[in-house]
């Protein structure tokens, strides 16, 4: 695959038209955009995926997504398009981003971007009924343009400027004469490329928002989801939407979490016209049950929805009881699991969104009874193998002293985007935690116990022995 870029750290569009003159037997597209992408052909989103590709340590391995696009292509002119945004590849810090609490020492090993600009790659293979085939690769003949999403934060904050929308940008008829040509990217990590194999993220339920008072909407359930709404106002009007898990004593959404950090996420929408407009999240998810809307104008919000998303949508078991309380507990845990499975297993969908490893053995049997964890745990374990340190890996303290990672150490998070390796006085290390890193062994054990596949032991034996 060949990587192209718009040379920007902010979201961008890319597109290209191709001509098809023969009858198609089948066609497949291998696609990746880092950090997140949405793929289109002839104006239609390809598949029901959300938040592709899965989060990984992009210096170790990168997942591409294979789409069957046979039914999306047609004879004549076809438009191929994609939207690319940040994710963890180049983390955006607008509004809320995780910061270590005051009881922890400053971190001299902060997040490091994986590249200089966001990137896209595609390989389209078309097989024709006359037994010939054609391969189309991303290159500098693709066109690129700025996106109405001016910034996209992995924790859910976003600025959407509808004045910058390009109607019909992903259709064959669109005139892209004023778009620039893409540039070949030269700084993408030399990592393993592999097809995304864990269950993709998708919408499992849509919660309709209920307006409980003037500027507050209630979805009835805490979840991780993609926000959608209709809006009408005057061009340039700005509307702010604040998600929260709970309400304060006055009935307003409260973004304070655990009493020590303000998760001040906000989606900012700038109205582009006098006509009714539509917004739907693409590149990140919000977490919570409530939305507070703030506007200094007469803008009107309608049809507020929250689309719950998860990788854990394959069911493997159910539970019912004559005691309604047990059913409620089961439903609560099930929804909690779903909200924390987004290609990695997070410990909470609001404050950190980090892939802490202890749930991958502590909760493995409970989750595997209710969800098909076969491919999910294969992904978690691959992330642990990718994160495992060698004797060559070092960190530094603020004085510049070398801190060896430790040969064979599996960190407490995998992938780990912000390695906090310094011990906390009186609390010890949050990076080198034996019960967390031991998931490389115990997670393997539970996978084998449930699915009986000896390959999971073969894949993780060497890492466990280290």
Buried (B, 14 or more C-beta within 10 A) or exposed (E): BBBBBBBBBBBBBBBBBBEBEEEBBBBBBBBBBBBBBBBBBBBBBBBEBBBBBBBBBBBBBBBBBEBEBEEBBEEEEBBBBBBBBBBBBBBBEBBBBBEBEEEBBEBBBEBEEBBBBBBBBBBBBBBBEEEEEBEBBBBBEBBBBBBBBBBBBBBBBBBBBBEBBBEEBBBBEBEBEEBBEBBEBEEBBEBEBEEBEBBBBBBBBEBEBEBEEEBBBBBEBBBBBBBBBBBBBEEEBBBEBBBBBEBEEEEBBBBBBEEEBEBBBBBBBBBBEEEEBEBEBBBBBBBBBBBBBEBEEEBEBEEBBBBBBBBBBEEEEEEEEEEEEEEEEBEEBBBBBBBBBBBBBBBBBBBBBBBBBBBBBBBBEEBBEBBBBBBBBBBBBBBBBBBBBEEEBEBEBEEEEEBEBBEBBBBBBBBBBBBBBBBBEEEEBBBBBEEBBBBBBBBBBBBBEBBEEEEBBEBBEEBBEB
